[in-house]
Amino acid sequence: MSLDRFDLSAARLYGITIVDPDGIASNADGALRITFLAEHADVYELLDAPTSAISKMFDAAVVLTCGWAAPLDGDDEPSELAPSRHPRRRRVRLVVTVCDNGVASVLRFADTPEEIVTDDGAARGTLADAVNSLWFTSSFDAHDAESQHVPRG
């Protein structure tokens, strides 16, 4: 099944296991193993769900979502308007990765899909806060899960 690149029906959460940190694995899994964990129509409810804390059992978590983005107002402040109502809104597909080393994201806009925009952790706003909260403040502890013999990855 092919997905519309800029109109997903639900945000998705994945767990990433590093199989081969040097990227030279000869097995079929390659350097990473990606595990689908959950999806929800609202990305914030997905990230806030207690069950999403299971992503901390993995080496990293990835959130995939689509939505509306709007330019910042003067002084790099968010607009008072919701991005979906902003006159200069743009449709966006966003992939956010978080691990112990921080957060990074990659996005594309529907009107310029050939352009890739990356961010190595400087993003601000409610989604950045929610992703950071998922990884750095959620109550799930992977070490506790391992001590209880919960399989990792």
C-alpha positions in Angstrom: 0.0 0.0 0.0 1.3 3.4 -0.9 0.8 6.3 1.5 -0.1 9.9 0.4 3.1 11.6 1.3 1.5 14.6 2.9 -1.8 13.4 4.3 -1.5 10.5 6.7 -4.7 9.6 8.6 -2.7 9.1 11.8 0.7 10.0 13.4 2.9 7.0 13.8 5.4 6.0 16.5 8.3 3.6 15.8 11.1 2.1 17.9 14.6 1.9 16.4 17.1 -0.7 17.3 20.7 -0.3 16.1 21.7 -3.6 14.7 25.0 -2.6 13.3 26.3 0.8 14.5 29.0 0.9 11.7 26.4 0.3 9.0 28.3 -2.6 7.4 26.1 -5.5 8.4 25.9 -8.4 6.0 22.6 -9.6 7.4 19.2 -8.8 5.8 18.3 -6.4 8.6 20.9 -3.8 7.7 22.1 -1.3 10.2 18.7 -0.6 11.8 15.6 -2.5 12.8 12.4 -0.4 12.7 9.4 -1.5 14.8 6.0 0.0 14.5 4.7 0.8 18.0 1.5 2.8 17.7 -0.6 5.3 15.8 -3.1 7.9 16.7 -5.0 10.6 14.8 -3.6 13.3 17.1 0.2 13.3 17.4 0.1 14.9 20.8 -2.2 12.2 22.2 0.1 9.6 20.7 3.1 11.0 22.4 1.3 11.5 25.7 -0.2 8.0 25.9 1.4 6.0 28.7 1.9 3.1 26.3 4.1 5.2 24.0 6.8 5.2 26.8 7.6 1.7 25.6 9.6 3.5 22.9 12.3 3.9 25.5 13.1 0.2 25.3 14.7 1.0 21.9 17.8 2.9 21.0 15.7 5.7 19.5 12.1 6.6 18.8 10.7 8.0 15.6 7.5 10.0 15.1 6.1 10.4 11.6 3.3 12.9 11.1 1.8 15.2 8.5 0.1 18.5 9.1 0.2 22.3 8.6 3.2 24.5 9.3 3.1 28.3 9.4 6.0 30.8 9.4 7.1 32.4 12.6 6.0 35.9 13.3 8.6 38.6 14.0 11.3 37.8 16.5 11.0 34.1 15.8 7.8 33.9 17.8 5.0 31.5 16.9 2.0 33.1 15.3 -1.2 33.5 17.4 -3.0 31.7 14.6 -3.2 28.0 14.4 -0.9 26.8 11.5 -4.0 25.3 9.8 -5.6 28.8 9.7 -2.5 30.9 8.9 -2.7 32.6 5.4 0.8 31.4 4.6 0.3 27.8 5.8 2.1 24.9 4.1 1.4 21.2 4.2 4.3 19.3 5.8 5.5 15.8 6.3 7.7 15.5 9.4 9.9 12.8 10.8 11.3 13.4 14.3 13.9 11.1 15.8 14.8 11.2 19.5 17.5 9.3 21.5 19.7 9.9 24.5 21.9 12.2 22.3 18.9 14.5 21.5 16.4 15.3 18.8 16.7 15.6 15.1 14.1 16.1 12.4 13.6 16.0 8.7 10.7 17.6 6.9 9.4 18.2 3.4 6.7 20.6 2.2 4.1 19.6 -0.3 4.7 22.6 -2.5 8.4 21.9 -2.7 8.8 18.1 -2.1 12.3 18.0 -3.6 13.6 20.2 -0.9 14.6 18.5 2.4 14.9 20.6 5.5 16.8 19.1 8.5 17.1 20.2 12.1 19.6 18.9 14.6 17.7 19.8 17.7 17.1 23.5 17.5 13.4 23.1 16.9 11.0 24.7 19.3 7.3 24.5 19.9 4.7 22.1 21.2 5.7 19.1 19.1 9.4 19.5 20.1 8.3 19.7 23.7 6.1 16.6 23.4 8.9 14.5 21.8 11.4 15.6 24.4 8.9 14.8 27.1 8.3 11.3 25.7 12.0 10.4 25.7 13.4 12.4 28.6 10.6 12.5 31.2 8.2 9.6 30.5 8.0 7.1 33.4 9.0 4.0 31.5 12.5 2.8 32.3 14.1 0.3 29.9 16.5 -0.9 32.5 13.6 -1.9 34.8 12.0 -3.7 31.9 15.2 -5.6 31.2 15.4 -6.7 34.8 11.8 -8.0 34.5 12.8 -10.0 31.4 10.8 -7.9 28.9 12.3 -8.5 25.5 14.0 -5.5 24.0 13.5 -4.6 20.4 
